[in-house]
């Protein structure tokens, strides 16, 4: 009996582990409101790679990575890449608007006025925090802290191959 139970339990554990590692979290069905008043539903961006970046104008790491996010957006946007930069609820809207204008951010900048977007993405508290979402709407990577742009560009090259 023990000879049968052990392999069976081991097979179930390995199967569960494989399922956990291979299953991807679905991105939450949220709608962003940009600083220009545009409404963007994440569902509308299916078919594109999307980076959702939670940030604040008072966060040094966030401010430091914005030029690299802009450069990456410009390089990959025509191939099917979108960025939505979500300002945290404690960030004054006029600061966000001034920062976006001053830095000529080329991607969508949204306000999370009530904190609901941060909650929908697992209660984001740390900035910057980014979520990379594939064309099917699955979160393929969560990055707490600044994005590793070498890794991001490699992922985009792989996922957007044949696009454009």
PLY file of the C-alpha trace (Angstrom):
ply
format ascii 1.0
element vertex 164
property float x
property float y
property float z
element edge 163
property int vertex1
property int vertex2
end_header
0.00 0.00 0.00
2.82 2.44 0.90
4.48 1.74 -2.47
1.38 3.06 -4.24
0.53 5.97 -1.91
3.95 7.67 -1.98
4.22 7.91 -5.80
0.59 9.02 -5.98
1.11 11.79 -3.40
4.35 12.83 -5.08
2.63 13.00 -8.48
-0.19 15.13 -7.03
2.29 17.51 -5.37
4.35 17.87 -8.55
1.21 18.39 -10.62
0.00 21.09 -8.24
3.40 22.79 -8.32
3.49 22.72 -12.11
-0.04 24.16 -12.30
0.91 26.96 -9.89
4.05 27.83 -11.82
2.38 27.70 -15.23
-0.88 29.46 -14.41
-0.78 33.21 -14.84
-2.75 35.78 -12.92
-5.34 37.59 -14.95
-5.01 41.38 -14.87
-7.90 43.01 -13.02
-10.76 44.45 -15.11
-10.04 48.10 -14.32
-10.68 51.41 -16.08
-8.16 54.24 -15.91
-9.04 57.92 -16.14
-6.16 59.90 -17.57
-5.16 63.41 -16.61
-6.75 64.55 -19.88
-10.08 62.91 -18.94
-9.75 59.97 -21.32
-11.14 56.66 -20.06
-9.09 53.56 -20.86
-10.34 50.12 -19.95
-7.58 47.57 -19.55
-9.73 45.14 -21.53
-9.47 47.52 -24.53
-5.71 46.99 -24.58
-5.93 43.22 -25.18
-3.68 42.22 -28.04
-0.94 44.57 -26.80
1.78 44.25 -24.20
0.98 46.67 -21.38
3.07 48.03 -18.53
1.02 49.50 -15.68
3.33 51.60 -13.52
2.25 52.82 -10.07
4.27 55.90 -9.21
4.31 59.25 -7.42
5.91 62.59 -8.14
7.45 62.47 -4.64
9.18 59.12 -5.32
12.83 59.54 -6.42
12.97 56.09 -8.07
9.77 56.82 -9.99
11.07 60.15 -11.27
14.38 58.53 -12.20
12.79 55.77 -14.30
10.35 58.00 -16.21
12.82 58.96 -19.00
13.62 55.26 -19.55
9.91 54.42 -19.61
9.42 57.18 -22.21
12.29 55.87 -24.35
10.99 52.30 -24.13
7.47 53.43 -25.02
8.74 55.33 -28.06
10.80 52.34 -29.22
8.04 49.73 -28.84
4.70 51.54 -29.09
4.37 50.98 -32.85
5.01 47.26 -32.26
2.09 46.90 -29.83
3.29 48.21 -26.46
1.36 50.51 -24.14
2.19 52.13 -20.82
-0.28 53.46 -18.28
1.42 55.40 -15.48
-0.91 55.47 -12.48
-0.28 58.23 -9.95
-0.97 57.11 -6.40
-3.96 58.52 -4.53
-1.78 60.66 -2.24
-0.13 62.43 -5.18
-1.75 65.86 -5.73
-3.32 65.94 -9.22
-1.74 69.32 -10.04
1.72 67.86 -9.29
1.02 64.91 -11.60
-0.23 67.18 -14.38
2.78 69.51 -14.03
5.23 66.57 -14.05
3.62 64.97 -17.11
3.60 68.27 -19.03
7.13 69.28 -18.01
8.55 65.88 -18.95
6.37 65.47 -22.06
5.35 61.94 -21.06
4.24 60.25 -24.29
2.06 57.58 -22.66
-1.21 57.63 -20.71
-0.97 59.09 -17.20
-3.87 58.24 -14.92
-4.92 59.35 -11.46
-5.91 56.82 -8.80
-7.94 59.38 -6.87
-9.59 56.90 -4.52
-6.91 54.19 -4.38
-9.15 51.64 -6.11
-6.66 50.90 -8.89
-3.85 50.16 -6.41
-6.26 47.89 -4.49
-7.30 46.06 -7.67
-3.65 45.26 -8.39
-3.08 43.61 -5.01
-3.09 46.69 -2.78
0.04 48.38 -4.15
1.82 50.33 -1.40
5.38 50.64 -2.73
6.34 52.96 -5.57
7.39 52.34 -8.18
5.57 49.06 -8.74
4.98 47.87 -12.29
2.89 45.11 -13.80
3.73 43.72 -17.22
0.66 42.29 -18.91
0.75 40.11 -22.02
-1.48 40.28 -25.08
-3.98 37.87 -23.50
-4.40 39.99 -20.35
-2.22 37.91 -18.03
0.23 39.46 -15.61
3.59 38.01 -16.63
5.73 40.03 -14.25
5.37 42.23 -11.17
8.28 44.53 -10.43
8.61 46.26 -7.09
11.14 49.05 -7.43
12.60 50.33 -10.65
12.13 48.30 -13.82
15.14 46.42 -15.20
15.05 47.81 -18.73
17.39 45.20 -20.20
14.98 42.49 -19.01
11.93 44.48 -20.16
13.33 45.06 -23.64
14.24 41.38 -23.94
10.69 40.41 -22.95
9.19 42.91 -25.41
11.47 41.68 -28.21
10.31 38.13 -27.51
6.60 38.84 -27.08
6.26 41.39 -29.88
8.21 39.38 -32.44
6.47 39.58 -35.77
4.37 42.57 -34.71
4.21 45.92 -36.48
0 1
1 2
2 3
3 4
4 5
5 6
6 7
7 8
8 9
9 10
10 11
11 12
12 13
13 14
14 15
15 16
16 17
17 18
18 19
19 20
20 21
21 22
22 23
23 24
24 25
25 26
26 27
27 28
28 29
29 30
30 31
31 32
32 33
33 34
34 35
35 36
36 37
37 38
38 39
39 40
40 41
41 42
42 43
43 44
44 45
45 46
46 47
47 48
48 49
49 50
50 51
51 52
52 53
53 54
54 55
55 56
56 57
57 58
58 59
59 60
60 61
61 62
62 63
63 64
64 65
65 66
66 67
67 68
68 69
69 70
70 71
71 72
72 73
73 74
74 75
75 76
76 77
77 78
78 79
79 80
80 81
81 82
82 83
83 84
84 85
85 86
86 87
87 88
88 89
89 90
90 91
91 92
92 93
93 94
94 95
95 96
96 97
97 98
98 99
99 100
100 101
101 102
102 103
103 104
104 105
105 106
106 107
107 108
108 109
109 110
110 111
111 112
112 113
113 114
114 115
115 116
116 117
117 118
118 119
119 120
120 121
121 122
122 123
123 124
124 125
125 126
126 127
127 128
128 129
129 130
130 131
131 132
132 133
133 134
134 135
135 136
136 137
137 138
138 139
139 140
140 141
141 142
142 143
143 144
144 145
145 146
146 147
147 148
148 149
149 150
150 151
151 152
152 153
153 154
154 155
155 156
156 157
157 158
158 159
159 160
160 161
161 162
162 163
